[in-house]
Amino acid sequence: MEILKAATERAAQGARVYHMETGEPGSGAPEGVLAAARAALAETKIGYTEAHGVTALRERIAGFYGERYGFSPALERVVVTTGGSAGLILAFLAAFDVGDRVALANPGYPAYRNTLLALGLEPVLLPTSAETRFQPTVAMLEALERSERPVRGLVVASPSNPTGTMLPRRELEAVAAFCDGRGIRVVSDEIYHGITYGEPAASVAGFSESAVVINGFSKYFAMTGWRLGWMIVPDDLARAVERLAQNLFISPPSLSQRAALAAFDCRDELEANVARYARNREIVQRALPAAGFGALAPCDGAFYAYADVSGLSDDSEAFCRRMLAECGVAATPGIDFDTERGRVFVRFSYAGATDEVEAACAALGRWLAPGRLSATSS
C-alpha cells in the first residue's frame, strides 16, 4: 500500500506510472453484472438478506461446482460472504480456538497471518521454496509434527498469491488426506481458480469432507470492490458459520448478490480476461529475465510473477521505491509476503491491459540496461 500511495502521488504530479503493484483485474465487472445491478436498483428493494446469502445465488454457486469440478455441494454447505476476507474470518473463528496453531506457506498472502494473529491464533510459517513450488508439502507437515506441538489447521492457496504457483492435483489430494488423518482442518483459499495456464485447479472440497473452501467474485469474475465471496463449509461447521455471520456481518451486500447471479452467464467475457492474462504472462516471463531479473516462480495461475532480485538488490522495499522513482514501474516488495527472505523478491502483477504490461517491461529493460542501474542515484 505504501508503493501504491507513492505511485498515486507520482501520477498526480503528471509523471508516468505503470501499475504492476495491485492484485486487481484490469477490467471492470462484466457487462451482464452491471446490467443486473442496474435492474436490481430500479426494481428491487435493496435490504438485508439471509446471513448466509440469498437462496438463488447459493443454488447457482452449488451448480457452478457441478459444472467446473464435477460435484455439487449440498445447499446447506454454501455460504455467501462479504468478500473472501470475511470468509477467512468466519472459517478461522468457526474451526479454531484461541491459541490454536495454524500452518501456512511462507511466502504467502499477509492477511492470512495477520487475521490469525488478530483472532488469537498462532500462525506457523512453512519455509517453502522454488523446489516445492512455494507450496506446502506432506513432508513439511510430517517434519512439523515431529518437531513442534501439533497444528490444528493448514491454510492452502492454489494458485497462490504472491507466487502464482499451484499444488498439482495429486499433491493437493495427498496433503488433504494427511490432514484428515491427523485432525488438521484445511482452509483452502481458491480465489484464483479459473485463472490458470495449464492444468485446471482442483478444489480441496473434492478430496476432503472436513475442509473449508474460500472463494469469491473478485478475481476470475472481475468484481473487485463488490465485496462478495463464498464458502463451502463442512456439515459440522455450517451452523456455527451462519451464527457468526449473523453477528459479525448481518448479511452480504444485497445489491452485489443480485448482480452476481448474472456473473455465471458472462463466461465469454471472463474467458477473454483469462486469455489476456495469458498473453501478459508470456510477455512478463520473457521480458523480466531479459531485463536482468533472476528466476521467476512458476506462473501456474493467478496473474503474478514473483521475481528473484538478489542479483540487483538485497532490499526489495528500497528497490521498489527506486524502480518507481526512476522508471515509473510500481511493483510490490517481497517483504509483504515473507518478512525475511522477501528482501530479495518482488511481485509483479500482470492483470492490466496488454499494452500497459508491454510498456512497463520496456521501461524496465531500459532502466536495467547494462551499467544503467549502477549509474543512477540510489
C-alpha positions in Angstrom: 0.0 0.0 0.0 2.9 2.3 0.6 4.1 1.7 -3.0 0.5 2.4 -4.2 0.5 5.6 -2.3 3.8 6.7 -3.8 2.6 5.7 -7.3 -0.6 7.8 -6.8 1.5 10.8 -5.8 3.8 10.4 -8.8 0.8 10.2 -11.1 -0.8 13.3 -9.5 2.4 15.2 -10.5 2.0 14.2 -14.1 4.7 11.5 -14.2 4.1 8.2 -16.0 3.2 5.2 -13.8 2.9 1.6 -14.8 0.8 -0.2 -12.3 2.0 -3.7 -11.5 1.6 -3.5 -7.8 -2.1 -4.3 -7.2 -3.7 -7.7 -7.5 -6.8 -6.4 -9.3 -8.2 -7.4 -12.7 -7.6 -4.6 -15.2 -11.2 -5.0 -16.5 -14.2 -4.0 -14.6 -17.2 -6.2 -13.8 -18.8 -8.0 -16.8 -21.5 -6.1 -18.7 -24.1 -8.6 -17.6 -23.3 -8.0 -14.0 -23.6 -4.2 -14.4 -26.9 -4.6 -16.2 -28.2 -6.9 -13.4 -27.2 -4.3 -10.8 -29.0 -1.5 -12.7 -32.1 -3.6 -12.9 -32.0 -4.5 -9.3 -31.6 -0.8 -8.3 -34.7 0.0 -10.4 -36.9 -2.9 -9.5 -35.9 -4.4 -6.2 -35.7 -3.2 -2.6 -32.1 -3.3 -1.5 -32.3 -4.5 2.1 -30.8 -7.2 4.3 -30.8 -10.8 3.1 -30.3 -14.1 4.9 -27.0 -14.1 6.8 -25.6 -16.9 4.6 -26.9 -15.3 1.3 -29.9 -15.4 -0.9 -31.0 -18.9 -1.9 -30.9 -18.3 -5.6 -27.2 -17.3 -5.5 -26.3 -20.2 -3.2 -28.0 -22.6 -5.6 -26.1 -21.1 -8.6 -22.8 -21.5 -6.7 -23.6 -25.1 -6.0 -24.4 -25.7 -9.6 -21.2 -24.0 -10.6 -19.3 -26.6 -8.7 -21.1 -29.3 -10.6 -20.1 -27.6 -13.9 -16.4 -26.9 -13.0 -15.4 -29.7 -10.6 -17.9 -32.5 -11.1 -19.6 -32.4 -7.7 -22.3 -30.1 -6.3 -22.2 -29.4 -2.5 -25.5 -29.5 -0.6 -27.1 -26.1 -0.3 -26.6 -26.1 3.5 -22.9 -26.0 2.9 -22.8 -23.0 0.7 -22.4 -19.6 2.5 -22.2 -16.3 0.7 -19.8 -13.8 2.4 -18.8 -10.2 2.4 -15.8 -10.9 0.3 -13.2 -13.6 0.7 -11.8 -11.7 3.7 -15.0 -12.3 5.7 -14.8 -15.9 4.7 -11.4 -16.2 6.2 -12.6 -14.6 9.5 -15.6 -16.9 9.6 -13.5 -20.0 8.8 -10.9 -19.3 11.4 -13.4 -18.4 14.1 -15.6 -21.5 13.5 -12.8 -24.0 13.0 -10.2 -23.0 15.7 -10.0 -21.9 19.3 -7.8 -19.2 20.8 -4.2 -20.4 21.0 -4.5 -23.0 18.2 -1.6 -23.2 15.8 -2.3 -23.0 12.1 0.3 -23.7 9.4 0.6 -21.8 6.2 3.1 -21.4 3.4 5.8 -18.7 3.5 5.8 -16.6 1.3 2.0 -16.1 1.4 -0.8 -13.5 1.4 -0.1 -11.4 4.5 -3.8 -11.2 5.5 -3.6 -14.9 6.4 -1.1 -14.5 9.2 -2.4 -11.1 10.2 -6.0 -12.3 10.6 -4.9 -15.4 12.5 -2.9 -13.2 14.9 -5.8 -10.7 15.3 -8.1 -13.7 16.3 -5.6 -15.0 18.9 -4.3 -17.9 16.8 -0.7 -18.7 16.1 0.5 -18.8 12.5 3.2 -21.4 11.9 5.1 -20.4 8.8 6.3 -23.2 6.5 9.5 -22.1 4.7 8.7 -23.1 1.1 11.0 -22.6 -1.8 11.2 -22.9 -5.6 12.0 -26.6 -5.1 8.5 -27.1 -3.6 6.8 -24.6 -5.9 6.4 -22.4 -2.9 3.7 -24.7 -1.7 3.3 -26.8 1.5 4.0 -30.5 1.2 3.3 -33.6 3.2 7.0 -33.8 4.1 6.9 -30.3 5.7 3.8 -31.3 7.7 5.5 -34.5 8.8 8.6 -32.6 9.9 6.4 -30.1 11.8 4.6 -32.9 13.5 7.9 -34.4 14.8 9.4 -31.1 15.9 6.6 -28.9 17.2 3.4 -29.2 19.2 0.6 -30.1 16.9 -1.0 -27.7 14.5 -4.8 -27.6 14.3 -5.1 -26.2 10.8 -3.4 -25.6 7.4 -4.1 -22.7 5.1 -3.6 -23.6 1.4 -3.7 -21.3 -1.6 -3.5 -22.8 -5.1 -3.0 -20.7 -7.2 -1.1 -18.7 -4.7 -0.5 -15.0 -4.0 2.3 -13.9 -4.5 3.9 -16.7 -6.5 1.1 -17.8 -8.8 2.1 -21.5 -8.2 -0.3 -24.4 -7.8 -0.3 -27.7 -5.9 -0.8 -30.4 -8.6 -4.0 -32.4 -8.1 -2.2 -35.5 -6.7 -0.2 -33.4 -4.2 -3.3 -31.5 -3.1 -5.1 -34.8 -2.6 -2.1 -36.1 -0.6 -2.0 -33.0 1.7 -5.7 -33.2 2.3 -5.5 -36.9 3.2 -2.6 -36.3 5.5 -4.5 -33.5 7.3 -7.7 -35.5 7.5 -5.8 -38.4 9.1 -4.4 -36.2 11.8 -7.4 -34.0 12.6 -5.9 -30.9 10.9 -8.5 -28.7 9.4 -7.6 -27.4 5.8 -8.8 -23.9 4.9 -8.3 -23.6 1.1 -8.3 -20.2 -0.5 -9.4 -20.8 -4.1 -10.0 -17.2 -5.1 -7.8 -17.5 -8.2 -9.5 -20.6 -9.5 -10.4 -20.1 -13.1 -7.2 -18.2 -13.8 -4.8 -21.0 -14.7 -2.5 -21.6 -17.7 -2.3 -25.4 -17.9 -3.8 -27.9 -15.6 -7.1 -26.6 -14.1 -7.0 -26.0 -10.4 -8.6 -28.8 -8.2 -10.8 -27.9 -5.3 -9.9 -29.4 -1.9 -13.6 -30.0 -1.4 -13.3 -32.8 -3.8 -10.9 -34.6 -1.6 -11.9 -33.8 2.0 -15.3 -33.5 3.7 -13.8 -31.6 6.6 -12.0 -28.9 4.6 -13.3 -25.3 4.3 -13.2 -23.6 0.9 -12.9 -19.8 0.4 -13.7 -18.3 -3.0 -15.3 -15.2 -4.4 -16.2 -12.9 -7.2 -13.2 -10.5 -7.2 -10.6 -12.3 -9.4 -12.0 -14.6 -12.1 -15.3 -12.8 -12.1 -13.6 -9.4 -12.0 -16.0 -8.0 -9.4 -13.3 -6.4 -7.2 -14.9 -3.9 -4.9 -18.3 -5.5 -4.9 -17.2 -7.3 -1.7 -18.8 -10.7 -2.4 -17.4 -14.1 -1.7 -18.5 -17.6 -0.7 -17.5 -20.6 1.4 -18.1 -24.3 1.0 -18.2 -25.5 4.6 -18.3 -29.0 6.1 -21.5 -30.1 7.8 -20.1 -29.7 11.3 -19.3 -26.0 10.8 -22.3 -24.9 8.8 -24.5 -23.7 11.8 -21.5 -22.1 13.6 -20.6 -20.1 10.4 -24.2 -19.0 9.9 -24.4 -17.7 13.5 -21.1 -15.9 13.3 -22.1 -14.3 10.1 -25.4 -13.1 11.6 -23.5 -11.4 14.4 -20.4 -10.1 12.6 -21.8 -9.1 9.2 -25.7 -9.3 9.3 -25.7 -10.2 5.6 -23.6 -9.9 2.5 -24.2 -6.9 0.3 -27.7 -7.3 -1.2 -27.1 -5.5 -4.5 -23.8 -7.4 -5.1 -25.6 -10.7 -4.6 -28.3 -9.9 -7.1 -25.8 -8.7 -9.6 -23.5 -11.7 -9.1 -26.3 -14.1 -10.3 -25.6 -12.8 -13.8 -21.8 -13.4 -13.5 -22.1 -17.1 -14.2 -23.6 -16.2 -17.6 -20.7 -14.0 -18.7 -18.4 -16.8 -19.5 -17.2 -15.4 -22.8 -16.2 -12.1 -21.3 -14.5 -13.7 -18.4 -12.5 -16.2 -20.5 -11.4 -13.3 -22.7 -9.9 -11.8 -19.5 -8.0 -15.0 -18.8 -6.8 -15.0 -22.4 -5.4 -11.5 -21.8 -3.7 -12.6 -18.6 -2.1 -15.5 -20.6 -0.7 -13.1 -23.2 0.6 -10.8 -20.4 2.2 -13.8 -18.7 4.1 -14.7 -21.8 5.4 -11.1 -22.1 6.5 -10.9 -18.4 8.1 -14.4 -18.5 10.2 -13.3 -21.5 10.9 -9.7 -20.6 11.8 -9.8 -16.9 14.7 -12.3 -17.2 15.9 -10.5 -20.3 15.9 -7.2 -18.3 18.1 -8.7 -15.6 15.7 -10.2 -13.0 16.5 -13.6 -11.6 14.4 -16.7 -11.7 10.6 -16.3 -11.6 8.4 -18.6 -9.6 6.3 -20.9 -11.9 3.4 -18.8 -13.1 0.8 -21.6 -13.0 -2.1 -19.4 -12.3 -3.4 -16.1 -10.9 -1.7 -13.0 -12.5 1.6 -12.6 -10.6 5.3 -13.0 -11.3 7.4 -13.5 -8.2 10.9 -12.4 -9.3 14.2 -13.0 -7.6 16.1 -9.7 -7.4 19.1 -10.9 -5.4 21.3 -10.0 -8.3 20.1 -6.4 -8.2 19.4 -5.7 -4.5 19.1 -7.1 -1.1 16.4 -4.7 0.0 13.2 -5.2 -2.0 11.4 -2.3 -0.5 14.2 0.2 -1.4 14.4 -1.4 -4.8 10.7 -1.0 -5.5 10.8 2.7 -4.4 13.8 3.3 -6.6 12.2 1.4 -9.5 9.1 3.6 -9.2 11.0 6.8 -8.9 13.4 6.1 -11.8 11.4 4.3 -14.4 7.8 4.6 -13.2 7.1 0.9 -12.6 5.2 0.2 -9.4 5.5 -3.4 -8.0 5.2 -5.0 -4.6 8.3 -5.7 -2.4 8.5 -9.3 -1.4 8.7 -8.4 2.3 5.0 -8.0 2.2 4.7 -11.8 1.7 7.8 -13.0 3.5 9.3 -10.7 6.1 12.8 -12.3 5.9 13.5 -13.9 2.6 11.2 -11.5 0.8 14.1 -8.9 0.9 15.3 -10.4 -2.4 11.9 -10.9 -4.2 9.5 -8.6 -5.9 5.9 -9.4 -7.1 4.7 -8.0 -10.4 1.0 -8.1 -11.3 0.2 -8.6 -14.9 -3.6 -8.2 -14.6 -3.7 -4.9 -16.6 -4.0 -4.1 -20.2 -1.5 -5.8 -22.5 -0.1 -2.6 -23.9 0.5 -1.4 -20.4 2.3 -4.6 -19.5 4.4 -4.3 -22.6 5.3 -0.6 -21.9 6.2 -1.4 -18.3 8.5 -4.2 -19.4 10.1 -2.0 -21.9 10.7 0.7 -19.3 12.3 -1.9 -17.0 14.5 -3.1 -19.8 15.8 0.5 -20.4 16.3 1.1 -16.7 18.2 -2.1 -16.2 20.3 -1.8 -19.3 24.0 -2.7 -18.7 25.6 -0.1 -16.5 22.4 2.0 -16.2 21.2 0.9 -12.8 24.6 1.3 -11.1 24.9 4.7 -12.7 21.7 6.1 -11.3 21.3 7.6 -7.8 20.4 5.2 -5.0 
